Amino acid sequence: MDQIAAALGDGARWHLVELLAERPRSVGELAELTGLRQPQTTKHLQTLARAGLVTVTPLGQRRVYAVEAGPLTALARRLRTLAETAEAHAGERDVIARYQAAIEAESAIADRDRWADGRAFSFERLLPASRDVVWRHWTEPDLLASWWAPPSLTVTECVIEPKPGGRAVLDYRDAEGRYRSAGRVHAAKRPGHLAFDLSVDDAAGGISFTGHYDLSLDVVPEGTRLRLGLRITGTTVEAVPYIAGIETGWGQVLDNLTAVLTTERKRS
């Protein structure tokens, strides 16, 4: 498939295949129709032949080429699968577009430190699991790591210790760098309430901003109602991409938690 794609990646060869799809043609006719010199045409046809896209038949002094439909059909199936995959994940491209728009909007107002101080966010989810199970997914490191960080990232430390003064740390990395947030737990009442801070490190090792989180878990007929409040303080100008990503990022993270709990429920 790679050889077929490479052979068709040249505009002149693509045109030759288009002409041969109509009917077999000689080298001379193809050169005349494409405006190429005959040696160039022959070279392109030889590349197409090596990829299995055309066959050649000597007819006296003429060499007649014909297209092979099989490789084109296989390529069409592959392209159709790629298109279907792209359509199925269109929402992820929309997330990037929204994030970019949010960065532009925040950049326009981030003209000084503490520009976003006091800004508040709230999130809510109905989760298909008991309150005890949801609590464990917030307070047991392995379970917390299973949903908090995006799947493309490698988690190096992920912990919220459910006790006053306990550590709160989210540390992960990818090929482009390391991302770390750290803070302390201020209140913990199993299995319904957590309050903690997370200060996000910037690229220079300073603090970009601090998020103050208040999590409540309530029993409902469907399972558990999660409410998460977030308030921002200590904002720096460099915090723009982090602040811009809060709405989208936490939406994805809580969707991950919902998906993990749904999968676990189906297995049990």
C-alpha positions in Angstrom: 0.0 0.0 0.0 2.9 2.4 0.8 4.4 1.8 -2.7 1.0 2.4 -4.3 0.5 5.7 -2.4 4.0 6.8 -3.2 3.6 6.1 -6.9 0.3 8.1 -7.0 1.8 10.9 -5.0 3.3 12.5 -8.2 0.8 14.6 -10.2 2.1 13.4 -13.6 1.7 9.7 -12.6 -1.8 10.4 -11.2 -2.7 12.0 -14.6 -1.4 8.9 -16.4 -3.5 6.6 -14.3 -6.6 8.8 -15.0 -6.0 8.5 -18.7 -5.4 4.7 -18.5 -8.5 4.3 -16.4 -10.5 5.2 -19.6 -8.7 2.7 -21.8 -5.3 1.2 -22.6 -3.0 3.6 -24.4 0.5 3.6 -25.9 3.4 5.4 -24.6 3.4 7.8 -27.5 -0.3 8.7 -27.0 0.2 9.2 -23.3 3.2 11.5 -23.9 1.1 13.6 -26.3 -1.9 13.8 -24.0 0.2 14.8 -20.9 2.7 17.1 -22.7 5.6 15.1 -21.3 8.6 13.8 -23.3 8.4 10.2 -24.2 11.4 9.1 -22.0 9.8 10.9 -19.0 6.5 9.2 -19.7 8.2 5.8 -19.9 9.9 6.4 -16.6 6.7 7.3 -14.9 4.9 4.3 -16.3 7.7 2.0 -15.1 7.2 3.4 -11.6 3.5 2.7 -11.8 4.2 -0.8 -13.1 6.5 -1.6 -10.1 3.7 -0.6 -7.8 1.3 -3.0 -9.6 -0.9 -0.2 -10.9 -0.4 -0.7 -14.6 0.7 -3.6 -16.9 2.5 -3.3 -20.3 1.9 -5.3 -23.4 4.3 -5.1 -26.4 2.4 -4.9 -29.7 5.0 -4.9 -32.4 7.0 -1.7 -32.0 4.3 -0.2 -29.7 4.1 -0.7 -26.0 0.6 -0.4 -24.7 -0.2 0.2 -21.0 -3.4 -0.7 -19.1 -4.5 0.1 -15.6 -4.9 -2.6 -12.9 -8.2 -2.0 -11.0 -7.3 -4.2 -8.0 -4.7 -2.0 -6.4 -6.9 1.1 -6.9 -9.8 -0.7 -5.3 -7.6 -1.6 -2.3 -6.5 2.0 -2.0 -10.1 3.2 -2.2 -11.0 0.9 0.6 -8.1 2.2 2.7 -9.0 5.8 2.0 -12.7 5.1 2.8 -11.6 3.6 6.2 -9.4 6.7 6.9 -12.3 9.0 6.0 -14.7 7.1 8.3 -12.2 7.3 11.1 -11.6 11.0 10.6 -15.4 11.6 10.6 -15.8 9.5 13.8 -13.2 11.7 15.6 -14.4 15.0 14.3 -15.2 16.0 17.8 -11.5 15.9 18.8 -10.7 18.4 16.0 -13.5 20.6 17.3 -11.8 20.6 20.7 -8.6 21.9 19.2 -10.5 24.6 17.4 -12.3 25.7 20.6 -9.0 25.6 22.5 -7.3 27.8 19.9 -10.2 30.3 20.0 -10.1 30.4 23.8 -6.3 31.1 23.8 -6.9 34.0 21.4 -9.7 35.4 23.6 -7.7 35.1 26.8 -4.5 36.5 25.2 -6.5 39.7 24.4 -7.1 40.4 28.1 -4.1 39.0 29.8 -2.2 42.2 30.0 -1.0 41.9 33.6 -0.5 39.4 36.4 -3.6 38.3 38.4 -5.7 39.1 35.3 -7.9 36.0 35.9 -7.9 35.9 39.7 -11.3 35.1 41.2 -12.5 33.5 38.0 -14.7 30.5 38.9 -15.8 27.3 37.0 -18.3 24.6 37.9 -18.7 21.1 36.5 -21.3 18.5 37.1 -21.7 14.8 36.1 -24.1 12.0 36.8 -21.8 9.0 37.2 -23.0 5.3 36.8 -21.3 4.1 40.1 -21.8 4.2 43.8 -20.4 7.1 45.8 -17.8 4.8 47.4 -16.5 3.7 44.0 -16.3 7.3 42.7 -14.5 8.3 45.9 -11.9 5.6 45.3 -11.3 6.8 41.8 -10.4 10.2 43.2 -8.3 9.0 46.2 -6.5 5.8 45.0 -3.5 6.8 42.9 -3.8 4.0 40.3 -7.5 4.7 39.8 -7.0 8.4 39.7 -4.3 8.0 37.0 -6.7 5.9 34.9 -8.8 8.9 34.0 -7.3 12.2 35.0 -4.5 12.5 32.4 -5.2 12.3 28.6 -4.3 8.9 27.1 -1.5 10.4 25.0 0.4 11.4 28.2 2.5 9.2 30.6 1.6 9.7 34.2 4.6 9.8 36.5 2.7 10.8 39.7 -1.0 11.2 40.4 -2.2 11.4 44.0 -4.8 13.1 46.2 -4.3 12.0 49.8 -7.7 12.2 51.4 -6.8 13.9 54.7 -6.2 17.5 55.8 -2.6 18.4 54.8 -2.4 15.5 52.4 -0.5 15.8 49.1 -2.2 16.7 45.8 0.0 16.1 42.8 -0.6 15.6 39.1 2.7 15.0 37.2 2.8 13.7 33.6 4.9 14.0 30.5 4.9 13.6 26.7 7.5 13.9 24.0 7.4 17.7 24.3 7.8 18.2 28.0 6.7 17.6 31.6 3.6 19.1 33.2 3.2 19.3 37.0 0.7 20.6 39.4 1.1 20.3 43.2 -0.7 21.4 46.3 -2.4 20.3 49.5 -5.7 18.8 50.6 -7.7 21.1 53.0 -10.7 19.0 53.8 -11.7 15.4 53.2 -14.8 13.6 54.4 -15.2 10.1 53.0 -17.0 9.5 50.8 -18.6 12.8 49.9 -16.3 15.8 50.0 -12.8 16.9 49.1 -11.2 20.3 49.0 -7.7 20.8 47.7 -5.4 23.2 45.9 -3.2 22.6 42.8 -0.6 25.1 41.7 0.4 24.7 38.1 4.1 25.0 37.3 5.2 27.0 34.3 8.1 26.2 31.9 10.6 28.1 34.1 9.6 26.2 37.3 7.5 29.0 38.8 3.8 28.9 39.5 1.5 29.8 36.6 -1.7 29.9 38.8 -3.3 28.1 41.6 -6.6 26.3 41.4 -8.8 25.8 44.5 -11.0 22.8 44.1 -14.2 21.8 45.9 -15.5 18.3 45.1 -18.9 17.0 46.4 -20.4 13.5 45.7 -24.0 12.9 46.3 -26.1 9.7 46.1 -28.8 9.8 43.4 -30.9 7.0 41.9 -28.6 6.9 38.8 -25.5 6.4 40.9 -23.6 9.5 42.0 -23.9 13.2 41.2 -20.5 14.8 41.0 -20.1 18.6 41.5 -16.7 20.2 41.1 -16.1 23.9 41.8 -12.8 25.6 40.8 -11.6 29.1 41.6 -8.4 30.7 40.2 -5.9 32.8 42.1 -2.3 33.9 41.6 -2.6 34.1 37.8 0.4 35.1 35.7 0.4 36.5 32.2 2.0 33.2 31.1 -1.0 31.3 32.4 -3.0 32.0 29.2 -2.9 28.5 27.6 -3.7 26.9 31.0 -6.7 29.1 31.8 -7.9 28.8 28.2 -7.9 25.1 28.5 -9.8 24.7 31.8 -13.3 24.4 30.4 -12.4 22.0 27.6 -9.8 20.1 29.6 -12.0 19.4 32.6 -14.8 18.5 30.3 -12.7 15.9 28.7 -11.3 14.7 32.1 -14.7 14.1 33.6 -15.8 12.4 30.4 -12.9 10.1 30.9 -14.0 9.4 34.4 -17.5 8.7 33.2 -16.2 6.3 30.5 -14.0 4.4 33.0 -16.8 4.0 35.4 -19.2 2.9 32.7 -16.7 0.3 31.4 -16.2 -1.1 34.9 -19.9 -1.3 35.6 -20.4 -3.4 32.4 -17.6 -5.7 33.4 -19.0 -6.3 36.9 
